[in-house]
Amino acid sequence: MLTIINRIKCNLNLVLLSAALFSAAAVAETPSAPDLSALAEHSFRSAEDKARNQHRHPVETLNFFGIKPTMSVLEIWPARGWYTDILGPYLKEQGKLSIANFRVDDGTMQDDRKIFWSRISERLSQRILKHKEHFGSIQQTEFDPPAYMYLGLAQQYDMVLSFRNAHIWNEQGYLLDVFRAVFDVLKPGGVFGIVEHRASRVSEISSSAVEGYLDESYVIAVAEQAGFKLVGKSEINANPKDTKDYPKGVYALPPTLAMGTVEREKYLAIGESDRMTLKFVKAASE
């Protein structure tokens, strides 16, 4: 009888040991989450870009939006790739980053601003291909409303991000169309994160600002019209020094400094613009 009991105990110990080893192996195989703070200060990023961390708060902003390294994320109009330099390595091992770049100039563009955007988008595309060890494999598509509105397959992304683009789409009359396109490519429960230059509020129903700024309530209303639900607002990127009354609008401030040498020190002291930081969600399916 004692022999049978000892055998049972021995077999039970083997089962427990096997389970423990399996659990330890599973933990060892689980990749650790990349460190956003380390990526924001990574040596790959230029000194100029890292200096802007104090104004743009990338770590706090991405954490507010709820980004995870396993997500499928779309960044719209990344320009020179200020955020892409962080998002690429953050998502390359466990998730997937896609970018909707401005379309390449095929020789028919007449608008100087669009030609400029096309050039910086092409430079970013080439830099991504050249530095695959940093960025990983990033899917790229062209986006130029209203003719080029494709952002991806329906319900493809866990998160879509837009940094300081909404004012351009609004100037062109396509803000609602873009937001609807974003809504279509997000999965149910997916997040739409927006950072945008914020206009001065005059009253509950109006605001006042020069070029480049948008009223926060207006942006929220347009997003809600597109089907989104606002789930969070943050003052991470607020700047109370920004008076929003400059001759060349938001572009007078860093990094553009459109006024040149005129009152340059004044604009440098103000810093980058006062910005709204909004988190929207596409309602999950019933």
Residue pairs with C-beta under 8 A, 6 or more apart in sequence:
31 69
31 93
31 94
33 68
33 69
34 69
34 89
34 90
34 93
36 58
36 59
36 62
36 63
36 86
36 90
37 59
39 85
39 86
39 89
39 90
40 50
40 53
40 58
40 59
40 86
41 50
41 53
42 85
42 86
42 89
44 85
44 89
44 131
44 134
45 85
45 86
48 255
49 82
49 85
52 82
52 255
52 272
53 59
55 237
55 239
55 254
55 271
55 272
56 82
56 195
56 237
56 272
57 236
57 237
58 83
58 86
60 236
61 193
61 195
61 234
61 236
61 237
61 277
62 86
62 87
64 193
64 232
64 234
64 236
64 277
64 279
65 159
65 161
65 191
65 193
65 279
66 159
66 191
66 279
67 73
67 90
67 159
68 95
68 158
69 90
69 91
69 93
69 94
69 95
70 94
70 95
71 91
71 95
71 96
71 157
71 158
71 159
72 95
72 96
72 98
72 156
72 157
72 158
72 159
73 87
73 91
73 95
73 96
73 97
73 98
73 157
73 158
73 159
73 160
73 161
74 97
74 98
74 99
74 100
74 151
74 152
74 156
74 157
74 159
74 160
74 161
74 185
75 83
75 84
75 87
75 97
75 98
75 99
75 100
75 160
75 161
75 162
75 163
76 99
76 100
76 143
76 151
76 160
76 161
76 162
76 165
76 178
76 182
77 100
77 101
77 102
77 117
77 143
77 162
77 165
77 168
78 84
78 99
78 101
78 124
78 163
79 117
79 120
79 121
79 124
80 120
80 123
80 124
81 124
81 127
81 128
82 163
83 161
83 163
84 97
84 99
84 124
84 128
84 135
84 138
85 134
87 97
87 161
88 97
88 128
88 134
88 135
88 136
88 138
89 134
89 135
89 136
91 97
91 136
92 135
92 136
92 137
93 136
96 139
97 135
97 136
97 138
97 139
98 138
98 139
98 140
98 141
98 152
98 157
99 124
99 138
99 139
99 140
99 141
100 141
100 142
100 143
100 151
101 121
101 124
101 125
101 140
101 141
101 142
101 143
102 114
102 117
102 118
102 120
102 121
102 142
102 143
102 144
103 118
103 121
103 142
103 143
103 144
103 148
104 118
104 121
104 122
104 142
105 114
105 115
105 118
105 119
109 115
109 118
114 144
125 140
128 135
128 138
128 140
141 150
141 151
141 152
142 148
142 150
143 149
143 150
143 151
145 169
145 172
145 174
145 177
145 178
146 174
146 177
149 177
149 178
149 181
151 160
151 181
151 182
151 184
151 185
152 185
153 185
154 184
154 185
155 184
155 185
155 186
155 187
155 188
155 190
156 185
156 186
156 187
157 185
157 186
157 187
157 190
158 186
158 187
158 190
158 191
159 186
159 190
159 191
159 192
159 193
160 182
160 185
160 186
160 190
160 191
160 192
160 193
161 192
161 193
161 194
162 182
162 192
162 193
162 194
162 195
162 196
163 195
164 195
164 196
164 197
164 275
165 196
166 175
166 178
166 194
166 196
166 214
166 219
167 196
167 197
167 212
167 213
167 214
167 250
169 175
169 177
169 178
170 214
175 222
176 222
176 225
176 226
179 192
179 222
179 223
179 225
179 226
179 228
180 226
180 227
182 192
182 226
183 192
183 226
183 227
183 228
183 282
186 192
186 282
187 282
188 282
188 283
188 284
188 285
189 281
189 282
189 283
189 284
190 281
190 282
191 279
191 280
191 281
192 223
192 228
192 279
192 280
192 281
192 282
193 277
193 278
193 279
193 280
194 219
194 223
194 276
194 277
194 278
194 280
195 237
195 275
195 276
195 277
195 278
196 214
196 219
196 275
196 276
196 278
197 212
197 213
197 214
197 250
197 273
197 274
197 275
198 213
198 214
198 215
198 216
198 238
198 273
198 274
198 275
198 276
199 207
199 208
199 209
199 213
199 214
199 215
199 216
199 244
200 207
200 208
200 209
200 213
200 243
200 244
201 207
201 215
201 216
201 217
202 208
206 215
207 215
207 216
207 217
207 218
209 215
209 244
209 245
209 249
210 244
210 245
210 246
210 247
210 248
210 249
210 250
211 248
211 249
211 250
211 251
212 249
212 250
212 251
212 273
213 244
213 249
213 250
213 273
214 276
216 233
216 276
216 278
219 276
219 278
220 230
220 278
223 230
223 278
223 280
224 230
227 282
227 283
228 280
228 281
228 282
229 280
229 281
229 282
229 283
230 278
230 279
230 280
231 279
231 280
231 281
232 278
232 279
233 276
233 277
233 278
233 279
234 277
234 279
235 277
236 277
237 274
237 275
237 276
237 277
238 274
238 275
239 270
239 271
239 272
239 273
239 274
239 275
240 274
241 269
241 270
241 271
241 274
242 253
242 270
242 271
242 273
242 274
243 270
244 250
244 273
244 274
246 252
246 253
246 259
246 267
247 259
248 258
248 259
250 256
250 273
251 258
252 258
252 259
252 267
253 267
253 270
253 271
253 272
253 273
254 267
254 268
254 271
254 272
255 272
257 264
257 267
257 268
259 267
